[in-house]
Amino acid sequence: MKLSIDDFCIRCQLCETLYPDLFRLDVENDVIMTKVADVPENLMDDAKNAIKDCAVTAIRFTK
């Protein structure tokens, strides 16, 4: 599974703060990026929590 961040992300950086193994802020382009192409099994719970914790529900799983 992959994580996708929709364009309506407000870049509050909550996901990056709570789940630094999955997300990072690209300062140059002012966007939140995923750090992994495919979510490894050991980070799957963090990915699910990030989806729930997103302030604007901009994070989702994609195939």
mmCIF file of the N, C-alpha and C atoms, coordinates in Angstrom:
data_MODEL
# 
_entry.id   MODEL 
# 
loop_
_atom_site.group_PDB 
_atom_site.id 
_atom_site.type_symbol 
_atom_site.label_atom_id 
_atom_site.label_alt_id 
_atom_site.label_comp_id 
_atom_site.label_asym_id 
_atom_site.label_entity_id 
_atom_site.label_seq_id 
_atom_site.pdbx_PDB_ins_code 
_atom_site.Cartn_x 
_atom_site.Cartn_y 
_atom_site.Cartn_z 
_atom_site.occupancy 
_atom_site.B_iso_or_equiv 
_atom_site.pdbx_formal_charge 
_atom_site.auth_seq_id 
_atom_site.auth_comp_id 
_atom_site.auth_asym_id 
_atom_site.auth_atom_id 
_atom_site.pdbx_PDB_model_num 
ATOM 1   N N  . MET A 1 1  ? 0.841  -1.186 0.000  1.00 0.00 ? 1  MET A N  1 
ATOM 2   C CA . MET A 1 1  ? 0.000  0.000  0.000  1.00 0.00 ? 1  MET A CA 1 
ATOM 3   C C  . MET A 1 1  ? 0.884  1.247  0.000  1.00 0.00 ? 1  MET A C  1 
ATOM 4   N N  . LYS A 1 2  ? 0.367  2.277  -0.630 1.00 0.00 ? 2  LYS A N  1 
ATOM 5   C CA . LYS A 1 2  ? 1.055  3.557  -0.687 1.00 0.00 ? 2  LYS A CA 1 
ATOM 6   C C  . LYS A 1 2  ? 0.209  4.604  0.021  1.00 0.00 ? 2  LYS A C  1 
ATOM 7   N N  . LEU A 1 3  ? 0.852  5.659  0.452  1.00 0.00 ? 3  LEU A N  1 
ATOM 8   C CA . LEU A 1 3  ? 0.139  6.792  1.034  1.00 0.00 ? 3  LEU A CA 1 
ATOM 9   C C  . LEU A 1 3  ? 0.107  7.917  0.017  1.00 0.00 ? 3  LEU A C  1 
ATOM 10  N N  . SER A 1 4  ? -1.001 8.600  -0.034 1.00 0.00 ? 4  SER A N  1 
ATOM 11  C CA . SER A 1 4  ? -1.154 9.744  -0.918 1.00 0.00 ? 4  SER A CA 1 
ATOM 12  C C  . SER A 1 4  ? -1.602 10.932 -0.075 1.00 0.00 ? 4  SER A C  1 
ATOM 13  N N  . ILE A 1 5  ? -1.110 12.106 -0.429 1.00 0.00 ? 5  ILE A N  1 
ATOM 14  C CA . ILE A 1 5  ? -1.502 13.335 0.265  1.00 0.00 ? 5  ILE A CA 1 
ATOM 15  C C  . ILE A 1 5  ? -2.189 14.235 -0.754 1.00 0.00 ? 5  ILE A C  1 
ATOM 16  N N  . ASP A 1 6  ? -3.453 14.542 -0.500 1.00 0.00 ? 6  ASP A N  1 
ATOM 17  C CA . ASP A 1 6  ? -4.230 15.349 -1.435 1.00 0.00 ? 6  ASP A CA 1 
ATOM 18  C C  . ASP A 1 6  ? -3.770 16.807 -1.441 1.00 0.00 ? 6  ASP A C  1 
ATOM 19  N N  . ASP A 1 7  ? -4.131 17.497 -2.518 1.00 0.00 ? 7  ASP A N  1 
ATOM 20  C CA . ASP A 1 7  ? -3.723 18.889 -2.707 1.00 0.00 ? 7  ASP A CA 1 
ATOM 21  C C  . ASP A 1 7  ? -4.271 19.837 -1.648 1.00 0.00 ? 7  ASP A C  1 
ATOM 22  N N  . PHE A 1 8  ? -5.368 19.452 -0.996 1.00 0.00 ? 8  PHE A N  1 
ATOM 23  C CA . PHE A 1 8  ? -5.950 20.357 0.000  1.00 0.00 ? 8  PHE A CA 1 
ATOM 24  C C  . PHE A 1 8  ? -5.269 20.257 1.365  1.00 0.00 ? 8  PHE A C  1 
ATOM 25  N N  . CYS A 1 9  ? -4.161 19.531 1.433  1.00 0.00 ? 9  CYS A N  1 
ATOM 26  C CA . CYS A 1 9  ? -3.342 19.480 2.651  1.00 0.00 ? 9  CYS A CA 1 
ATOM 27  C C  . CYS A 1 9  ? -2.981 20.914 3.060  1.00 0.00 ? 9  CYS A C  1 
ATOM 28  N N  . ILE A 1 10 ? -3.123 21.218 4.343  1.00 0.00 ? 10 ILE A N  1 
ATOM 29  C CA . ILE A 1 10 ? -2.834 22.579 4.828  1.00 0.00 ? 10 ILE A CA 1 
ATOM 30  C C  . ILE A 1 10 ? -1.412 22.710 5.393  1.00 0.00 ? 10 ILE A C  1 
ATOM 31  N N  . ARG A 1 11 ? -0.640 21.657 5.294  1.00 0.00 ? 11 ARG A N  1 
ATOM 32  C CA . ARG A 1 11 ? 0.763  21.653 5.718  1.00 0.00 ? 11 ARG A CA 1 
ATOM 33  C C  . ARG A 1 11 ? 0.934  22.074 7.175  1.00 0.00 ? 11 ARG A C  1 
ATOM 34  N N  . CYS A 1 12 ? 0.057  21.567 8.012  1.00 0.00 ? 12 CYS A N  1 
ATOM 35  C CA . CYS A 1 12 ? 0.160  21.866 9.446  1.00 0.00 ? 12 CYS A CA 1 
ATOM 36  C C  . CYS A 1 12 ? 1.310  21.091 10.091 1.00 0.00 ? 12 CYS A C  1 
ATOM 37  N N  . GLN A 1 13 ? 1.817  20.107 9.397  1.00 0.00 ? 13 GLN A N  1 
ATOM 38  C CA . GLN A 1 13 ? 2.964  19.290 9.807  1.00 0.00 ? 13 GLN A CA 1 
ATOM 39  C C  . GLN A 1 13 ? 2.677  18.350 10.970 1.00 0.00 ? 13 GLN A C  1 
ATOM 40  N N  . LEU A 1 14 ? 1.421  18.130 11.291 1.00 0.00 ? 14 LEU A N  1 
ATOM 41  C CA . LEU A 1 14 ? 1.090  17.180 12.340 1.00 0.00 ? 14 LEU A CA 1 
ATOM 42  C C  . LEU A 1 14 ? 1.578  15.784 11.968 1.00 0.00 ? 14 LEU A C  1 
ATOM 43  N N  . CYS A 1 15 ? 1.365  15.379 10.720 1.00 0.00 ? 15 CYS A N  1 
ATOM 44  C CA . CYS A 1 15 ? 1.796  14.043 10.294 1.00 0.00 ? 15 CYS A CA 1 
ATOM 45  C C  . CYS A 1 15 ? 3.315  13.904 10.390 1.00 0.00 ? 15 CYS A C  1 
ATOM 46  N N  . GLU A 1 16 ? 4.024  14.930 9.995  1.00 0.00 ? 16 GLU A N  1 
ATOM 47  C CA . GLU A 1 16 ? 5.489  14.894 10.060 1.00 0.00 ? 16 GLU A CA 1 
ATOM 48  C C  . GLU A 1 16 ? 5.964  14.833 11.515 1.00 0.00 ? 16 GLU A C  1 
ATOM 49  N N  . THR A 1 17 ? 5.296  15.552 12.390 1.00 0.00 ? 17 THR A N  1 
ATOM 50  C CA . THR A 1 17 ? 5.660  15.565 13.804 1.00 0.00 ? 17 THR A CA 1 
ATOM 51  C C  . THR A 1 17 ? 5.388  14.224 14.470 1.00 0.00 ? 17 THR A C  1 
ATOM 52  N N  . LEU A 1 18 ? 4.205  13.661 14.201 1.00 0.00 ? 18 LEU A N  1 
ATOM 53  C CA . LEU A 1 18 ? 3.819  12.406 14.848 1.00 0.00 ? 18 LEU A CA 1 
ATOM 54  C C  . LEU A 1 18 ? 4.411  11.167 14.184 1.00 0.00 ? 18 LEU A C  1 
ATOM 55  N N  . TYR A 1 19 ? 4.639  11.244 12.872 1.00 0.00 ? 19 TYR A N  1 
ATOM 56  C CA . TYR A 1 19 ? 5.079  10.068 12.113 1.00 0.00 ? 19 TYR A CA 1 
ATOM 57  C C  . TYR A 1 19 ? 6.266  10.423 11.208 1.00 0.00 ? 19 TYR A C  1 
ATOM 58  N N  . PRO A 1 20 ? 7.393  10.777 11.814 1.00 0.00 ? 20 PRO A N  1 
ATOM 59  C CA . PRO A 1 20 ? 8.547  11.235 11.029 1.00 0.00 ? 20 PRO A CA 1 
ATOM 60  C C  . PRO A 1 20 ? 9.149  10.163 10.121 1.00 0.00 ? 20 PRO A C  1 
ATOM 61  N N  . ASP A 1 21 ? 8.846  8.903  10.373 1.00 0.00 ? 21 ASP A N  1 
ATOM 62  C CA . ASP A 1 21 ? 9.340  7.847  9.485  1.00 0.00 ? 21 ASP A CA 1 
ATOM 63  C C  . ASP A 1 21 ? 8.543  7.778  8.186  1.00 0.00 ? 21 ASP A C  1 
ATOM 64  N N  . LEU A 1 22 ? 7.391  8.428  8.156  1.00 0.00 ? 22 LEU A N  1 
ATOM 65  C CA . LEU A 1 22 ? 6.522  8.361  6.978  1.00 0.00 ? 22 LEU A CA 1 
ATOM 66  C C  . LEU A 1 22 ? 6.441  9.665  6.186  1.00 0.00 ? 22 LEU A C  1 
ATOM 67  N N  . PHE A 1 23 ? 6.624  10.810 6.854  1.00 0.00 ? 23 PHE A N  1 
ATOM 68  C CA . PHE A 1 23 ? 6.378  12.097 6.199  1.00 0.00 ? 23 PHE A CA 1 
ATOM 69  C C  . PHE A 1 23 ? 7.519  13.079 6.429  1.00 0.00 ? 23 PHE A C  1 
ATOM 70  N N  . ARG A 1 24 ? 7.652  14.005 5.475  1.00 0.00 ? 24 ARG A N  1 
ATOM 71  C CA . ARG A 1 24 ? 8.623  15.093 5.614  1.00 0.00 ? 24 ARG A CA 1 
ATOM 72  C C  . ARG A 1 24 ? 8.074  16.320 4.890  1.00 0.00 ? 24 ARG A C  1 
ATOM 73  N N  . LEU A 1 25 ? 8.497  17.480 5.337  1.00 0.00 ? 25 LEU A N  1 
ATOM 74  C CA . LEU A 1 25 ? 8.127  18.726 4.673  1.00 0.00 ? 25 LEU A CA 1 
ATOM 75  C C  . LEU A 1 25 ? 9.181  19.046 3.628  1.00 0.00 ? 25 LEU A C  1 
ATOM 76  N N  . ASP A 1 26 ? 8.749  19.236 2.403  1.00 0.00 ? 26 ASP A N  1 
ATOM 77  C CA . ASP A 1 26 ? 9.622  19.711 1.328  1.00 0.00 ? 26 ASP A CA 1 
ATOM 78  C C  . ASP A 1 26 ? 9.534  21.234 1.376  1.00 0.00 ? 26 ASP A C  1 
ATOM 79  N N  . VAL A 1 27 ? 10.483 21.852 2.044  1.00 0.00 ? 27 VAL A N  1 
ATOM 80  C CA . VAL A 1 27 ? 10.456 23.300 2.290  1.00 0.00 ? 27 VAL A CA 1 
ATOM 81  C C  . VAL A 1 27 ? 10.502 24.080 0.983  1.00 0.00 ? 27 VAL A C  1 
ATOM 82  N N  . GLU A 1 28 ? 11.300 23.623 0.051  1.00 0.00 ? 28 GLU A N  1 
ATOM 83  C CA . GLU A 1 28 ? 11.461 24.332 -1.219 1.00 0.00 ? 28 GLU A CA 1 
ATOM 84  C C  . GLU A 1 28 ? 10.139 24.445 -1.983 1.00 0.00 ? 28 GLU A C  1 
ATOM 85  N N  . ASN A 1 29 ? 9.352  23.371 -1.960 1.00 0.00 ? 29 ASN A N  1 
ATOM 86  C CA . ASN A 1 29 ? 8.084  23.356 -2.696 1.00 0.00 ? 29 ASN A CA 1 
ATOM 87  C C  . ASN A 1 29 ? 6.866  23.538 -1.797 1.00 0.00 ? 29 ASN A C  1 
ATOM 88  N N  . ASP A 1 30 ? 7.086  23.677 -0.492 1.00 0.00 ? 30 ASP A N  1 
ATOM 89  C CA . ASP A 1 30 ? 6.033  23.885 0.499  1.00 0.00 ? 30 ASP A CA 1 
ATOM 90  C C  . ASP A 1 30 ? 4.937  22.822 0.412  1.00 0.00 ? 30 ASP A C  1 
ATOM 91  N N  . VAL A 1 31 ? 5.375  21.549 0.408  1.00 0.00 ? 31 VAL A N  1 
ATOM 92  C CA . VAL A 1 31 ? 4.435  20.421 0.397  1.00 0.00 ? 31 VAL A CA 1 
ATOM 93  C C  . VAL A 1 31 ? 4.920  19.351 1.366  1.00 0.00 ? 31 VAL A C  1 
ATOM 94  N N  . ILE A 1 32 ? 3.974  18.601 1.897  1.00 0.00 ? 32 ILE A N  1 
ATOM 95  C CA . ILE A 1 32 ? 4.308  17.432 2.705  1.00 0.00 ? 32 ILE A CA 1 
ATOM 96  C C  . ILE A 1 32 ? 4.494  16.266 1.747  1.00 0.00 ? 32 ILE A C  1 
ATOM 97  N N  . MET A 1 33 ? 5.558  15.519 1.941  1.00 0.00 ? 33 MET A N  1 
ATOM 98  C CA . MET A 1 33 ? 5.876  14.377 1.082  1.00 0.00 ? 33 MET A CA 1 
ATOM 99  C C  . MET A 1 33 ? 5.914  13.108 1.918  1.00 0.00 ? 33 MET A C  1 
ATOM 100 N N  . THR A 1 34 ? 5.657  11.986 1.275  1.00 0.00 ? 34 THR A N  1 
ATOM 101 C CA . THR A 1 34 ? 5.847  10.710 1.952  1.00 0.00 ? 34 THR A CA 1 
ATOM 102 C C  . THR A 1 34 ? 7.305  10.313 1.801  1.00 0.00 ? 34 THR A C  1 
ATOM 103 N N  . LYS A 1 35 ? 7.839  9.644  2.790  1.00 0.00 ? 35 LYS A N  1 
ATOM 104 C CA . LYS A 1 35 ? 9.232  9.196  2.769  1.00 0.00 ? 35 LYS A CA 1 
ATOM 105 C C  . LYS A 1 35 ? 9.389  7.809  2.164  1.00 0.00 ? 35 LYS A C  1 
ATOM 106 N N  . VAL A 1 36 ? 8.296  7.058  2.065  1.00 0.00 ? 36 VAL A N  1 
ATOM 107 C CA . VAL A 1 36 ? 8.370  5.679  1.583  1.00 0.00 ? 36 VAL A CA 1 
ATOM 108 C C  . VAL A 1 36 ? 7.462  5.506  0.375  1.00 0.00 ? 36 VAL A C  1 
ATOM 109 N N  . ALA A 1 37 ? 7.923  4.732  -0.612 1.00 0.00 ? 37 ALA A N  1 
ATOM 110 C CA . ALA A 1 37 ? 7.096  4.451  -1.784 1.00 0.00 ? 37 ALA A CA 1 
ATOM 111 C C  . ALA A 1 37 ? 5.948  3.525  -1.397 1.00 0.00 ? 37 ALA A C  1 
ATOM 112 N N  . ASP A 1 38 ? 6.270  2.456  -0.704 1.00 0.00 ? 38 ASP A N  1 
ATOM 113 C CA . ASP A 1 38 ? 5.275  1.517  -0.187 1.00 0.00 ? 38 ASP A CA 1 
ATOM 114 C C  . ASP A 1 38 ? 5.439  1.444  1.322  1.00 0.00 ? 38 ASP A C  1 
ATOM 115 N N  . VAL A 1 39 ? 4.334  1.480  2.036  1.00 0.00 ? 39 VAL A N  1 
ATOM 116 C CA . VAL A 1 39 ? 4.387  1.447  3.498  1.00 0.00 ? 39 VAL A CA 1 
ATOM 117 C C  . VAL A 1 39 ? 4.800  0.047  3.948  1.00 0.00 ? 39 VAL A C  1 
ATOM 118 N N  . PRO A 1 40 ? 5.925  -0.058 4.654  1.00 0.00 ? 40 PRO A N  1 
ATOM 119 C CA . PRO A 1 40 ? 6.339  -1.374 5.156  1.00 0.00 ? 40 PRO A CA 1 
ATOM 120 C C  . PRO A 1 40 ? 5.414  -1.835 6.284  1.00 0.00 ? 40 PRO A C  1 
ATOM 121 N N  . GLU A 1 41 ? 5.357  -3.122 6.471  1.00 0.00 ? 41 GLU A N  1 
ATOM 122 C CA . GLU A 1 41 ? 4.459  -3.711 7.470  1.00 0.00 ? 41 GLU A CA 1 
ATOM 123 C C  . GLU A 1 41 ? 4.678  -3.106 8.856  1.00 0.00 ? 41 GLU A C  1 
ATOM 124 N N  . ASN A 1 42 ? 5.934  -2.838 9.217  1.00 0.00 ? 42 ASN A N  1 
ATOM 125 C CA . ASN A 1 42 ? 6.215  -2.313 10.557 1.00 0.00 ? 42 ASN A CA 1 
ATOM 126 C C  . ASN A 1 42 ? 5.737  -0.869 10.756 1.00 0.00 ? 42 ASN A C  1 
ATOM 127 N N  . LEU A 1 43 ? 5.369  -0.177 9.677  1.00 0.00 ? 43 LEU A N  1 
ATOM 128 C CA . LEU A 1 43 ? 4.852  1.194  9.792  1.00 0.00 ? 43 LEU A CA 1 
ATOM 129 C C  . LEU A 1 43 ? 3.371  1.297  9.432  1.00 0.00 ? 43 LEU A C  1 
ATOM 130 N N  . MET A 1 44 ? 2.733  0.162  9.204  1.00 0.00 ? 44 MET A N  1 
ATOM 131 C CA . MET A 1 44 ? 1.332  0.170  8.779  1.00 0.00 ? 44 MET A CA 1 
ATOM 132 C C  . MET A 1 44 ? 0.413  0.783  9.840  1.00 0.00 ? 44 MET A C  1 
ATOM 133 N N  . ASP A 1 45 ? 0.625  0.489  11.103 1.00 0.00 ? 45 ASP A N  1 
ATOM 134 C CA . ASP A 1 45 ? -0.202 1.093  12.161 1.00 0.00 ? 45 ASP A CA 1 
ATOM 135 C C  . ASP A 1 45 ? -0.019 2.603  12.195 1.00 0.00 ? 45 ASP A C  1 
ATOM 136 N N  . ASP A 1 46 ? 1.219  3.073  12.034 1.00 0.00 ? 46 ASP A N  1 
ATOM 137 C CA . ASP A 1 46 ? 1.468  4.518  11.991 1.00 0.00 ? 46 ASP A CA 1 
ATOM 138 C C  . ASP A 1 46 ? 0.755  5.148  10.799 1.00 0.00 ? 46 ASP A C  1 
ATOM 139 N N  . ALA A 1 47 ? 0.777  4.486  9.662  1.00 0.00 ? 47 ALA A N  1 
ATOM 140 C CA . ALA A 1 47 ? 0.110  5.009  8.468  1.00 0.00 ? 47 ALA A CA 1 
ATOM 141 C C  . ALA A 1 47 ? -1.395 5.125  8.704  1.00 0.00 ? 47 ALA A C  1 
ATOM 142 N N  . LYS A 1 48 ? -1.987 4.102  9.284  1.00 0.00 ? 48 LYS A N  1 
ATOM 143 C CA . LYS A 1 48 ? -3.425 4.135  9.582  1.00 0.00 ? 48 LYS A CA 1 
ATOM 144 C C  . LYS A 1 48 ? -3.755 5.251  10.567 1.00 0.00 ? 48 LYS A C  1 
ATOM 145 N N  . ASN A 1 49 ? -2.905 5.435  11.559 1.00 0.00 ? 49 ASN A N  1 
ATOM 146 C CA . ASN A 1 49 ? -3.124 6.506  12.534 1.00 0.00 ? 49 ASN A CA 1 
ATOM 147 C C  . ASN A 1 49 ? -2.949 7.878  11.898 1.00 0.00 ? 49 ASN A C  1 
ATOM 148 N N  . ALA A 1 50 ? -2.004 8.014  10.991 1.00 0.00 ? 50 ALA A N  1 
ATOM 149 C CA . ALA A 1 50 ? -1.799 9.286  10.299 1.00 0.00 ? 50 ALA A CA 1 
ATOM 150 C C  . ALA A 1 50 ? -3.042 9.671  9.505  1.00 0.00 ? 50 ALA A C  1 
ATOM 151 N N  . ILE A 1 51 ? -3.655 8.691  8.866  1.00 0.00 ? 51 ILE A N  1 
ATOM 152 C CA . ILE A 1 51 ? -4.886 8.947  8.114  1.00 0.00 ? 51 ILE A CA 1 
ATOM 153 C C  . ILE A 1 51 ? -5.967 9.459  9.057  1.00 0.00 ? 51 ILE A C  1 
ATOM 154 N N  . LYS A 1 52 ? -6.100 8.842  10.211 1.00 0.00 ? 52 LYS A N  1 
ATOM 155 C CA . LYS A 1 52 ? -7.113 9.257  11.197 1.00 0.00 ? 52 LYS A CA 1 
ATOM 156 C C  . LYS A 1 52 ? -6.791 10.617 11.809 1.00 0.00 ? 52 LYS A C  1 
ATOM 157 N N  . ASP A 1 53 ? -5.507 10.887 12.022 1.00 0.00 ? 53 ASP A N  1 
ATOM 158 C CA . ASP A 1 53 ? -5.091 12.099 12.727 1.00 0.00 ? 53 ASP A CA 1 
ATOM 159 C C  . ASP A 1 53 ? -5.044 13.348 11.852 1.00 0.00 ? 53 ASP A C  1 
ATOM 160 N N  . CYS A 1 54 ? -5.047 13.192 10.548 1.00 0.00 ? 54 CYS A N  1 
ATOM 161 C CA . CYS A 1 54 ? -4.927 14.343 9.646  1.00 0.00 ? 54 CYS A CA 1 
ATOM 162 C C  . CYS A 1 54 ? -6.073 15.325 9.889  1.00 0.00 ? 54 CYS A C  1 
ATOM 163 N N  . ALA A 1 55 ? -5.722 16.582 10.092 1.00 0.00 ? 55 ALA A N  1 
ATOM 164 C CA . ALA A 1 55 ? -6.707 17.619 10.420 1.00 0.00 ? 55 ALA A CA 1 
ATOM 165 C C  . ALA A 1 55 ? -7.734 17.842 9.313  1.00 0.00 ? 55 ALA A C  1 
ATOM 166 N N  . VAL A 1 56 ? -7.355 17.611 8.071  1.00 0.00 ? 56 VAL A N  1 
ATOM 167 C CA . VAL A 1 56 ? -8.262 17.864 6.944  1.00 0.00 ? 56 VAL A CA 1 
ATOM 168 C C  . VAL A 1 56 ? -8.504 16.609 6.102  1.00 0.00 ? 56 VAL A C  1 
ATOM 169 N N  . THR A 1 57 ? -8.212 15.465 6.654  1.00 0.00 ? 57 THR A N  1 
ATOM 170 C CA . THR A 1 57 ? -8.360 14.160 5.977  1.00 0.00 ? 57 THR A CA 1 
ATOM 171 C C  . THR A 1 57 ? -7.744 14.148 4.574  1.00 0.00 ? 57 THR A C  1 
ATOM 172 N N  . ALA A 1 58 ? -6.530 14.680 4.481  1.00 0.00 ? 58 ALA A N  1 
ATOM 173 C CA . ALA A 1 58 ? -5.839 14.748 3.192  1.00 0.00 ? 58 ALA A CA 1 
ATOM 174 C C  . ALA A 1 58 ? -4.970 13.523 2.915  1.00 0.00 ? 58 ALA A C  1 
ATOM 175 N N  . ILE A 1 59 ? -4.792 12.664 3.900  1.00 0.00 ? 59 ILE A N  1 
ATOM 176 C CA . ILE A 1 59 ? -3.944 11.478 3.733  1.00 0.00 ? 59 ILE A CA 1 
ATOM 177 C C  . ILE A 1 59 ? -4.838 10.272 3.489  1.00 0.00 ? 59 ILE A C  1 
ATOM 178 N N  . ARG A 1 60 ? -4.444 9.446  2.516  1.00 0.00 ? 60 ARG A N  1 
ATOM 179 C CA . ARG A 1 60 ? -5.217 8.237  2.223  1.00 0.00 ? 60 ARG A CA 1 
ATOM 180 C C  . ARG A 1 60 ? -4.297 7.170  1.647  1.00 0.00 ? 60 ARG A C  1 
ATOM 181 N N  . PHE A 1 61 ? -4.786 5.947  1.679  1.00 0.00 ? 61 PHE A N  1 
ATOM 182 C CA . PHE A 1 61 ? -4.075 4.845  1.044  1.00 0.00 ? 61 PHE A CA 1 
ATOM 183 C C  . PHE A 1 61 ? -4.415 4.814  -0.439 1.00 0.00 ? 61 PHE A C  1 
ATOM 184 N N  . THR A 1 62 ? -3.428 4.471  -1.250 1.00 0.00 ? 62 THR A N  1 
ATOM 185 C CA . THR A 1 62 ? -3.643 4.198  -2.670 1.00 0.00 ? 62 THR A CA 1 
ATOM 186 C C  . THR A 1 62 ? -2.926 2.901  -2.997 1.00 0.00 ? 62 THR A C  1 
ATOM 187 N N  . LYS A 1 63 ? -3.259 2.325  -4.117 1.00 0.00 ? 63 LYS A N  1 
ATOM 188 C CA . LYS A 1 63 ? -2.614 1.068  -4.512 1.00 0.00 ? 63 LYS A CA 1 
ATOM 189 C C  . LYS A 1 63 ? -1.426 1.312  -5.388 1.00 0.00 ? 63 LYS A C  1 
# 
